[in-house]
Amino acid sequence: MKLINPNPFTTRPEIVGTFGVVASTHWIATAVGMGILERGGNAFDAAVATAFTLQVVEPHLCGPGGDVPLILHAVKRGKTEVVCGQGPMPALATIDRFKGLGIDLIPGTGLLPACIPGTFDAYMLVLRDYGTMRLADVLAPAIGYLLNGHPIVERATATIATVADNFRQNWPTSAAVFLPGNAVPKPGTMFRNTAFGNTYARILKEAEAGGGGREAEIERARKVWSQGFVAEAIDRFCTEQEVMDVSGQRNRGLLRGADLAGWQATIEAPLTYDYGRYTVCKAGAWSQAPVVLQQLALLKGFDLDGMDPTSPDFIHVVVEASKLAYADREAFYGDPAFVDVPMETLLSDAYNDDRRKLIDPNRASLDQRPGKVEGYGGVVKLFRADAQRLGVSASGAGEPTVGRVGQTNGDTVHFDIVDREGNMITATPSGGWLQSSPVIPELGFPLGTRGQMFWLEEGLPGSLKPGKRPRTTLTPTMAHRDGKPYMAWGSPGGDQQDQWITQMFLRHVHCGMNLQEAIDAPAWHSEHFPSSFWPRTARPGVLVLEGRVPAETAQELRRRGHEVEMNDDWSEGRLTAATRDDPWRKAAANPRGMQGYAAGR
């Protein structure tokens, strides 16, 4: 008997329950999060356990040496907040320092681009201030999978294969972990990282040694990380090791123990934008997150209700709005502690009414067109570099994505959780992936390379400065509906994240799709604007469509001037989502990549 799916845009049911839901980019992490909820933990306990597990089962996509923004809504506090786990650049990281090394573009691999690792402290902050469980409860699953093993996924082995020669020739400490027996692990085989497992086990042991309640344990764990053996090992490795990177030379790192000791994760209010019934919440301009708000501010002037989300009219107007928003990203965004970003203007009706006139319904723009705000930014820097001319492998140089044909080096991770009390959390951890930097042998994990997002030129919003946060692409999203917390969602994918996030939201809001349908529907991304990652290239006018986009749509988009490239049928994005629609808790996860799952009851 042939089963017929009545909806060609969906692969799975939307998960619906009243107890709680977890959606993540890996089925094991989703199961761990649900396990925490079943044992009486809240959404924040589940989030920390899920996040630590993702570091283990998706090591090509995130790690403890990386960074994370989180958005959460705690019922008891009655407000939505952003947790910044994006560490800044170290004190030694100056433009002159890089220029003195003969470098004019921060390399995308190695030790030089390492920021202060932000994930561990951010998770401890969430656990202490919002969670209910002890540190051992949320760390136990990750430690177990590190020491006892887990089935390594195909995309992890494919990533290891792309950098295996570099590991053997230049990064032997990484080869020792990720090339057991000097061979690339086979998909589905048991994989262990005992050095990493022992690191978390030691942190837990030292945290528990002083007695006291869970808050005291958590504070000791933070100190062990930032001032104890972890910080010491990072300092020693960066000081003593000369590491080959994509600059073609061997360089020592700039990160020091004093940098870790002087930084902690912070809590801040989200940026928000009202779009019909919805108030969309994002992190600030230290990330690319406000481009979602800017896209919505432009699209508010179009009637999208009931439109076919695979039609040329729908795709064209969304793409053209994204080009304008991303141009402003390049021209204005930067760490607000260092850069005065005119966000009130960028989200204002007057500004967007004027910008909206630039969208030609019949013609694609091939220009970079940032807005003009008196006294601010307004320049888009285009830089082109050819990795091949450097004579070194560029694998792992940028934050990898699944949005291009032939890429095998993975991307980032994401999760969304809602518990029965209505607590909600969404996060996009990344960085510190196995292909970014060599493993620190005493710790079992590499550092991140987020510093590659800075420019080595004075006077730009993204100019390098010590203590400054890079403009991360990591960008979870939360939305209220009719004044109540409603939806948490996001996707891995570097610069494409806020394109896929916006598309899914529009399909849900305007096209009547449930979460799973909105995730599964054919998607696309533009490569029109400069990449955030080494070698920082732009491809003006290029629009990459998933293969399931109708042929007549692709033809019409070409007629309108888009440089259309066709990707595989299931290749665009790795979205997950969860909603609180009392009394229901709903969730969905992306089938692309064969890893993400949602669970709930």
N, C-alpha and C positions, 0 to 999 in steps of 0.2 A: 504494500500500500504506500502510495506517495503522499507525504505530508506537505500541505501547502501553507505557507506563511502568508496570512492575509495582509501583512504590512511589510513591504520590501525594505523598510528602513530600520528594522529591528532584528536583533539576533537572539535576545534573551528577554525574560520578563523583567519589568521593573520590580525591585524588591519592596514589599510593603509589610509593615508590622506596627506594633505599638511599644515594644520593649526597647528596641535600639537597632541601629544600622551602622555598618562599617563598610567603606569602599576604599580600596587601595589598588596600586599598580602591581601587586603580587598577591597570589592567593594565600600564601603562608602568613603574610603580614595581616591580611584581612582576618584570617582565622585567629591569630593571636589577639587582635583587637577585640573580636567578639568574645573570646575566652575571658578577657579581663572584664567585660561587661557582665558576663554570666556569673563571674565570681564576686560581683557586687561593686566593682569599680565604676567610676563615672567616665564621661567622654574624654576627660583630660588624662586620667590614668591610662585609658585605652590608647590614646594618641601617643603617649610617650613609649609605651610598649611596642606599638605598631612602628613608630619611627626607628627605634633601635633595631627591630627585626628587619626593616627594609635595608639598613646598612649592611646586614649580613647576607640577605638573599639576593640583593641587587647591587653588588659591590662595584659594578661598572657604571652605576648611575648615581650613587651617593655614598658618603662615608663620614666618619666622625671628624675628619679634617676639613669638612666643608661648611656649609652655611644653610640657614633656613629662616624664612619668614612664616609666621603663623597668624591666623585670624581666629579669634574665639569669641563666643558669647556665653557667659556664665550667668545662669538664671538668678543666683543669689546676688550677684553684683548688678544685674539688670542693665548691662551695657556691653557693647561690642568693642573689642580691643585688639590691637596689633602687637605681637611680640616680635621684636627684631633680633633675630639670631644671625645677622649679617655682620661678621667681624670686619673691622677696618684694616687698612694697610699698616704695617709696622713702622716704628719711629725712624728706621734707617732707609725707608723707601722714599727717596726724593728723585725728582727729575734729573738733577745733577748727577746723582749716583748712577742712574741708568745710562745717561749720556757718557759718563766716564768709562763705562764698559763698552762703548761703541754701539749701543742699542738705541734705536729710534722708535721701536714698537715693542711693548712689553710682550715677552714670549708667552705662548699659551700652555707650555708644559714646564716641568722642572720645579725649582725652588724659588726663583725670583718672584713669581706672581702670587706667592702665598700670602693670604690675609690671615688674621687671627681666626682660628677655627671657632665657629659660632654655635654649632649644633648642640653640644653637650650642655653648655650653660643655659641655652634657651630651653631645653627640655627639663632641666632641673628647676628652672624658674616656673615653668608651667606646672610641674609636679608639686612643688612646694606651695604655690599660691592658689592653685585651682584643683589639684588632685586630692585623693584621700588615701592612697596606698603607700606602702613603704618602697624604698628604692629596690630592694631585693625582688619584690613582686613584679616590677616592670622591666627589670634587667634579666630576670631568669630565662625567659624564652630566647633572647638574643644570645646569651652565654651558652645555652644548651645547643643551639644550632651552630655556633662557632666551634665548640669543642667536639660535639658528636656528629656534626655534618648535616648537610641539606642537599637536595638534588639541584645541581647547578643548571640554570636555564640556558637555552640555546643562544640567546643574545649575549649573555656573559661570555660564553666560550668563543663566540664570533669576535667579540671585542678583544679578548685575550689573544686570539690568533692575529689580529691586525697589529698588535704591539709586541708580539713574541720575540721578534728579532731585536727590537730595541731593548727589551728586558735582558736578553742574553748578552748583548754587546755592551749596554750602557747602564742598565739598572738591575744588577744582580740580586739586590734585596727583594725586588718585585718578582723576579724569576723564581726565587726560592719559595715564594708563597703561591703564585698563580700558575707556575709551570711544574707541578709535581712530577718527579721523574723526568724532568726536562721536556715535558710534552703538554700540549694544550689539553685541558680536561675535556672529556666527551660530554655532550649534553645529557642530563639526567643522571650522571654519576654522582656519588657522594663527595662533597667538597667540604673541607675543614680549613679553618684559619685559627690554629691554636694560640698563636702569639696575640692576636687580637682578642680572642676569648679570655686569655689570661690577663690582659690589660683591664677589661671590664670586671673580671673577678677580683683583681687586686684593688681596684677603685672601691668596689663594694665592701671588701674586707676592711680596708682602712676607714671607710665611712662608718661602718658598724662598730669599729673598735672603741670609740669614745663614749658609747652609751647614749642615753637620752631618747627623745622622741624622733619621729620621722623627719621633722624639720631640721633637727640638729644633724641627722645623718645626711640629709641632702646638702646642707651647707658644708659639711666636711668633704663630701664628694666634689663639690664645686672647687673647693680649695685644693684637693688632691689633683684635680685636673689642671688648674691654672697656676698653682704654685708648687706642686709636688712632682712626683716622678714623671708624669706625662709632659709637663712643661719643660722639665730638665732634658728629657730625651729629644724633644723637638728642638730645643736650643742647641744641643750638642750636634744633632744631625745637620742643622742648617749652618752651623759654624764650621764644621769639620769637613763636610762632603762637598766635592765639586761635581755637579750633575749636568749631564748633557741635556740641552733643551732645544727647541725649534729655532733658536738664534744661530745654531750651528756651533756653539761653543759651550764649554763647561763653566758653570757658575755656582757659587755658594749662595745660600739663602740669606734673607734679610730679617727673618722672623726670629725673635728672641724670647726667652722666658719672661722678661720684664714686660713685654707686650701682652702676653697672656694674663699676667698678674694684674695688669692695670685695666682690664676690660671685663664687663659683664653685659649680658643681654638686657634689653630695656623694653618697657611697655609704653605704648603711645596710642593716641586716638587715631582711628582710620580716616582717610579721605573718603568723602561720600558724594554721590550724585543721585538726584531724584529723577527717575525715568518711569513716568506713569505711576502705577501702583507700587513701584519698587524703589528702594533706596539701596544702591550698590556700594559696598564698602571695600576699599583697597588700601594697601600700604602706601606710604608717601613716596616722594620723588627721589628717594635713595634707591628706588627700584623703578622698573619700567611700568609698574602697575597702573599709574594714572592714565595710560593710553586707552584702557578699557573705558574709563569715565569720559575721556575726550571723544572716543568713537561714538558713545551713546549720546553725548551732547550734540554731535553732528547729525546722527541718525534720527534724533528726535523730530527733526523737520521733515521726515519722509513717512509716508503711510505704508508700513510693512505688514499690517494685519492681514492674515490670510494668504500672503504671497507664497508661491512655491519656492522652498529654500534651495532648490537646484536650478532655478530659472536664471537666465542671464541678467535680468533686471535686479534681482535680489543680490546675486554675487557681485555684480559690478558696483552697485552703490556701497556695499559693505567694504569692498576692497579699496575703493577710492577714499572712503572715510578713514580707513586704516592708514593709508599713505600720508594723509594730512596729520593724523595723530602721531604717527611715528616720526615724522619730520620734526614735530615739536619736541618729541622725546630727545632727539639728537641736539636740538638747539637750546633747550632750557633745563632738562632734568639733571640733577646732581644732588649730592648729600646736602640736605637743608641746613646742617650744622656749618657748612662751608659756602653754600650757594643760595642766593636769594632767588627762589623759583616763583614766578608770578602765577601760582596755581589758581588763585581766585579769578584772575582774568581768563586763564586758559579754559576754565569751566563755565564762564559766564555766558548768558544768552547773547549778549551783544557781540562778543568775540566769535561765537560759533555761528550766529546768523550771517556774519560776514564771511567766515571761512567756508560755510556751506555753499556759497555761490561759486566756489572754485570747482565743485563737483559737476562735471559735464555728464549728463545721463547717456550720451552717445559716444563718448570718447575717453579712453584711458589716458591719464597723465603719465608722462615719462620723466617728469621733473621732480626734484626735491623742493618742496614748498613750505618751509616753516613759516609760522605766523610772525607778525611784527608787534612787539610789545616794547614801548619806549623805555630805554634804559636796561633792557635785558637781552641776553643771548642773541638768537636769531641766525646763527651760522650752523650749517650742517657740514661737518668735515668728512670728506671722502678720501679714503686711503686705500691704495691697492698694493698688494704684495703677493708675490708668487712663491708659494712654499717650495715648489720644485727647484727653483733657482738656488735655494739655500743648501740643497743637497742633503737635507735631513728629513726624516719622517715627520709629517704633521699630524699623525694619528693621535687623537685625544687632545688636540690643541685647543679646541673650543668646547663649549657645552654642547655635546652632540645631540642630535635630534633624530626622530624617525621620519621627518618630513621631506627627505630627498631620496631619489632613486639610488639604490646601491649602497646606502650607508648601512654599516653593520655595527657601529660603535655605541648604540644605545642612546639614552638620553637621561632624564632626571626621574624623580619619583613624586608621587602625590598621594594624599589620603584625605578623606572626609568622614566625620563621625558625628552622629547625633544619638544621645541617650534618652531614656524614657522620661527623665525630668525636663528634657528640652535643651540641655547643654549642647553646644555645637562647637566644632573645631575643624579647621581646614589648614593644610600645610603643604608646602612644596620644598622638601629637602633636596639638596644637590651638592655638588662639589666634593672634592676628596675622592673622586672616582679612581679606579685602579689604573687607568691610562693617563692620568694627569701628572703624576709625580711619583717618585720611587717610594716604596714602602720603607718606613722607619722600622728597622728590624726589632727593636725592643718593644714596639707598640703593635706592630702587625698591620698598620694602615698608612696610607699616604696623606699628604697635605693637599689642600685645594689650590686652585689657580685663578680665583675670581679677579685678582688684580690685573689680569690682562685686559680688563674692560676700561682701564684708565688710558688717557692720552698723555704722551710725553711732550706736551706743549702747554705753555702757560696761557691763562685767560679763557679757558673753556669750562663749561659746567662739569665736564668729566676729566679735568686736568688732575694729574696725580698730586697728592699731598699726604704726608704722614698723618695717620689717625683718621683718614677720610674713608667713608664707605664707598665701595664701587657701586655703580648703578646696576644692581643685579637684575637679571631677567626673571628671577623667581617671584611668582605672583599669584598666591591663592586669592580666592574671592568669596565674599559672603554678601547676601542680599536680604533685606527685610521686605516683606510684602504687607501692605496696609498697616505699616508701623510695627509689625511683629517679625522677629527673626524667622527666616524662611529657608534659605538655600545656601549651601556651601559647595563649591566646586572649583576645579582647576585641572591643569594638564602639565606634564613635562613638555619640553620642546624649545628651550632657548627663546629666541626672538619671536617664535611662532606662538608661544603660550597665549598671549593676550589677543591673538587673532582667533584661535580655536575657542578660547573662553567666551569671547564675544559672540561668535557664531552659535555656540550651543545655547547661550542665553536667549538670543533672538529667536532661535527655532522653538524654544520652550515657551517664550512669552507671546510671540506673534503667530506661530504656525501650529499651535495646539499640540505639540509633541510632548509626551512624558519624558522623564529623564533618560531612559534607555534609548528611546527613539531619537532624541536630540543628540545623544552621543554617537549613535550608529549612523546617522544620516551622512551622505557624502560631504566631504569637507575639502578645504583648500587652504593655501597660504601664499602670501606675496613675499617676494625677495627684493622688493623695490628699494628698500632703505639699507643703510650701512649695517652690517652685522656687528653685534656687540663683542664678537670673539675674533681672535687672531685668525686670519690676517685682515679682518675688518672690511671686507669687500662688500660692495653693493651690486645688485643686478637690476637696474632700472626697468620697470615694466614687466618683469617676469612674474607670472602667476602660475603656481603649481596646483593642478586639479587632481583630485583622487579619480581613479579610473572609472568609478561608478557615476561620475557626473555625466549627464546625457551628452551625446556627441553633438547634438544641435546646439546645446548651451556652449560647449567649447568653441564651436564654429562661430557663434555670434560674438563671443568674447574676443576672439581673434579679430573679427571684423571691426570691433570697437577699439582695437589697438593694443590689446593685452598680448604680451609675449607668452603664450600659453604653452606649458609643458605638462604632459600627462604622467601621473605617478601610478603606482599599483592600486588595485581596487580598494584595499584596506591598509592605508599607509599614513593617513593624516591625523596625528594627535593620539594622546593616551588619556583622555578625559575620564574623571570619576566625579560623582556628585551625590549629594544627600540633601534631603529636605525634612523640615519639621512643619507638618501640615496637620495640626492637632485634630484628632488624636493620633494621626498616622505619622510614622517615620518611614521615609522612602529612600531608596538608594539605587545607583546603577554604576556600572564600570565598563570600560572600553574593551571590546574584543580584539582590537588590533594588537599584534604582538603576542597574543595567546598567554598573557600573564595576569591581567587585571581581573579582579572579581569583587562583587559586592555581596554582603551577607547581612542577615537580620531576621528578626521575628517579632 
